[in-house]
C-alpha cells in the first residue's frame, strides 16, 4: 500500500485527490492546509483520515511514502525540501519554484537523498502530446526547423471560470507580492515544457513581458496589487539550431484555456490543438499537401506515473531535473525582458 499526503487543499488539490483515489493500492492518509477549516472540509470530502494546519506537523506525525505539494508557488521550495529531508517522494505542482536557486536546491536535495520526484506539467497527460513526442523522436518529421507554441486564456476578459475581481483564486496570480510569476510563471512553464519536449532543449530566449491596466482604481483589489505580467512573447532558438516562438496571455477572448503547438521539420509537420479537454493531433508530410488527424492511444497520467516511480524507484522523465530545465527558461525570460536582449538559460 502506497500512503500519500496532500499539502495544500486549494482548487488544484481536488485533481490530485481524485486521481489518487481511483488507484488500487494507494491510500490518501493525510492532508494539510494553513486554513484549518479548509483542511478539515477537504479531508471530509475525500475521506482522508487525518488533517493538519501545519506541513511540519503532518510530516512529523504521519508514516508516508510520498506527498503531493499543491501549495501556492512561493511555498513549493520549503515544503518540498522538508519532505525530501524525510526521504519522501514528492510530486510538486508547477512551477517547480519561484526562483532558479530554489529549483536547483530542490533538484540537488532530491538527488542526494535518492527520492523520486515529479513536477505536474499536466499537459503531458494528454495522449496527443505523448504520441507527437514519440513521432518526432522517431524521425517522423525529419530535422526539426521551426516551432510555434502558445497558451491562451481569457479569464481577464471573460468570466468562464469566475470573476477574478472577487476571488483570491485569481487575484493572487496577478500579484508579485503574493508570489506570482504572472502569466509567464503560471502557464508559461507549461508551454515552455511542451516546446522543449517536442522541439528539444532551448539555448536562447528573447522575451517581452507586458502588464496591462485592469481598469480598476489603483490597479489593485485589497492587498492584491496587479503588478505581475499578463502576456509574454518569446523568440527562441533550440539547441538543434531550430527557431520558434513561445507565447501566452490571459487576454485571449474566446479561448478559456487553449494550448497549441506546431512543430515543422524538413520531412513533415506535427500540430497539437488542445482546449477544454478536447485534443486534436494532426500530421502532414511532404508527399501530400493534406493534414491527417491521428488518434492517440491512452497513456498513464502523471499521478499513475508518480506511484509507479515510487514502487520501482525509477525516475520519471518529468522529474525535478526536467522541472529545473523549465525553471531556467522562466528565469532567462525574466532576465531577457529586463535586459532587452536575448539570453541563454543557465545550465
N, C-alpha and C positions, 0 to 999 in steps of 0.2 A: 504494500500500500504506500503510495506517494502522498505525503502530508504537506499541504501548502498553506501559506498565509497570503492575504491581500492587504497591502499597506496603502491607504488612500481609498476612499469609497465614493468618489465623485462619479460623474456620469460614465466615464470610460471603464470604471471598475466593474460595471454590470456585464460588459463584454467578456472580461476575464472570468468572472464568476460563472456566467452561463456556459462558457466554453469548457471550463474545468469540470463543471457539474455533470456534463454529458459523458465524461470519460470513466470507463471502468478502471478500478484500481487507483483512483485519485480521490482524496478527501480534502475538502476545504476545512481546515482545522481552526483558523482564527482570522480575524480581520481587525483593522485599525484605522482610526481617523481622529484628527485633532478635535473634531466636533463629536463629543460622546453620543449625542442623540442620533447623529447620522450613522456612526459606527454601529450603534445598537439596532437601528432600523435595518441597516444593510445585513447584519447578522441574522436578524429575524427573517428577512425576505429570502435569503439564500440558505437558510438552515445551517448556519455556521455556529458551532457550539460556544466559541469564546470571542469576545470583542474587547478592544483596548483603545485608549485615547492617547497612548504614547508608544511609538515604534520600539523604543528601547525595552519597554515592559513586555511587549509581545515577543521580541527576540529572546529575552531572558527567560520567559516563562514557558514557552512552547517548544516542543520537540518537532522540528520541521525538516523537510528535505529541500524546500525552496520557497521563495516568495515572489509575488508579483508586486512591483513598485509602481503605483498609479497615483502618486502624489503630484502636486504642482511641480513644474520643471525645476524650480530653484532648490527643491529638496531631494532631487534624484540622487545627487552625488553622496550626500551624508547618509541617506537611508541605505543605498546600495552598498556603500563601504562598510556600514555596520553589519549588514547581513553577510557580506563576504568574509568579514573578520570571524564570523561564527561558522564559516565553512559551508554556507548555504548557496544553492543555486539561485540565480537572480534573473528574472525577466523584468526589464525596465521599459516603461513607456518611452516613446520618443518625445523630444530629442533626448539623447542619452544624458546630456548635461547642459549647463548654460555657459560653460567655458571650456576651451580646449584643455587647459591644465587639469580641470576636474575629470574630463573624459579620459585623459591619459592616466591619471591616478586610478580610476576605476578599472581600466583595462589591465594595468600593471598589477594591481592588487589581486584581481581575479586570476591572472596567470600565476602569480606567486603562490596563491592558496590552492590553485588547481581546481577551481569550481567552474561549473557550467554557467554560461551567461547568454542572454539574448536581448535584443532591442526590438520593440514592437513596431517594425515597419510593416504595418498591416496589409499594405497592398501586395506584398509578396504572397499573401494567402490566395490571391486571385489565380486560378488555373491559367488564364491567358498570359499572365506575366511569366510564370514558370515555363510555359510552352514556348513563348517567344525567346526567353533567355537560352533555353536548350537549343532551339533552332539556330540562333545566331552563333552560339558557341560551336555548333557543329558545322559552321561554314555555310549555312543556308542562304545568306545574302552576300557571301564573299567578304571582301575587305570593307569594313565599316568606314564611311567617309563623312557622314553628317548625321546629326540627331537634333530633334526639336522636342522639348518636353515642357508641359505646362500643367499647373494645378490651379483651377479656377473655383472660387467660392463667391457666394452672393450675399452673405449674411449682413454686410454693412448697408445693403440697399433693399433687401427683401427679408421678410420675417418667416421664411420657411422653417427655420429652426427655433424661432422665438425672437423676442425683442432684446437686442444687445444692450439697449439703454437701461434695462431694468434687471438684467440677470448677470450675476458675477461670474457665471459660467463663461460668458463672453467678455465682460468688461475687463477682467484681469488680463486677457490676451491682448489688450490694447495698451497696456501699461508696463513700461520697463521697470518701474519701481516695484512691481509685483512679480518680477522675474520673467516677464515675457520677452522673447526674441522676435516678437511680431510675426508677420506672415512668413518671413524667412525662417525663423526658428520653429514655428508651429507646423507648417505644411511644406516649407522649402526642404526640410530634411527628407520628406517622402519623395519629392520629385528629384532631388539630387541622388537619392538612393536608387530610384528607377533608372536614371540616366547612367549611373555608374554600373549598375547591374547589367544593363543591356548594351552599353557602348564602351565600357571599360573605365579604368581609372582616369580621373580628371587631373591635369597638370597645370592648368592656368585658368583663372577666373577674372573677368572684368564685370563688376556688378554695380548697378544703380538701384538705390533704395528710395522710396518715397513714403512720406506720412502726410495724408491729406486731411484738411479741416473737416470735422464731422458735423458742422452746422449747429453745435451746442455751445452756449455761452461758456467761455473759459476753456473750451475743448476738454472737459472733464465731467465725470459724474461722481460726486462724493470724493472718496480718496483716490479714485482711479483717474490719473492724468493720461490722456490719449497721445502718448509720445512714441509708441512702438510703430514700426513700419507696417504699412498696409499692402504695399506692392513691391516686387523686385523683378528686375530683368538682368540676366547674366549671359554674357558671351563666354563660351568655354572652349578650351582645347583639350582633347583627350590624349592620353599617353601614346595612343596608336598614331597620332597625327590627325585624326578626325577632328572636326569642329562642330559647334552647335550652339543652341540656346536653351536656357533653363529659366523658367519664369513662374510667378504665382501672384495672385491678387485676391482680395476679398470684395472687390467691386464689380464682379462679373455677373451682371443681371442676366437671369435665365439659366445660370449654372450653379445650382446649390452646392454641388461637390463633384467636380469633373477632373479626372486625371487623364491626360493624353500624352502619348509619346510616339514619335515616328523615328525609325532608325533606317538609314539609307546606305546601302552598300553598292559595290560595283557589279554585283550579280542579282540584286533584288532589294526589296524593302519589307519592313515589318511595321504595322501600325496597331496600337492599342488605344481604345477609347473606353473609358471606364467611368460611369456616372450613376450614382444612387443604386449601386448593386448590379447594374446592367453592364456587362462587359462584352466588348467586341474585339476580336483579333482577326487581322487580315494580313495576308502575304501577297506580294506581287513579285514576279521575276522578269528578267529582261526579255524573255522569249515571247511573253504575252503582255499586252498593254491593258491588263484587267486585274482587278483585285479579287482575291478569293477569300471568303470567310472561312475561318478554321475553328472547329470545335475542339476545345482543350479538355483533356480528361481531368477528373478531380485530383487534387493534391492534398496532402496533410496540411492543416493550418499551423500557424506559428505556435499555438498552445499545445497542440499534439506533438510538434517537433521538440518543444521545450521538455515535455515529460519524457519523450523518447531519449533526449540527450541526457537527462538525469539518470535514467535507467542504464544507459550504455556508457556514460562518461565521455561520449564523443561530442566535441563541439559542433554546433550548427553553423552554417555559413553566415548567419545573421547574428553573430555574437558581438561582444564588446569590441573586438578588433575591427569589425565592419562598422560598428557604431562610431568608433574613433575616426575612421576614414571619412564618414559623412560629417562628423563634427569639424574636421579640418576644412571641409568645403564651406560650412557655415561660417567658420572663423575667417576664412580667406575672403568670403563675400563681404562680411562687415568691414574687413581691412581694406579691400578694394574700394568700397564705397567711400570710406574716409579719405583714402589717398587719391582717388580719381584716376586709378590706373590698374592694369592687370597685375595680379599677384599669383604666386604659386601656393597651393595648400601645403602647409608644413608637414614634413614626413619624419 
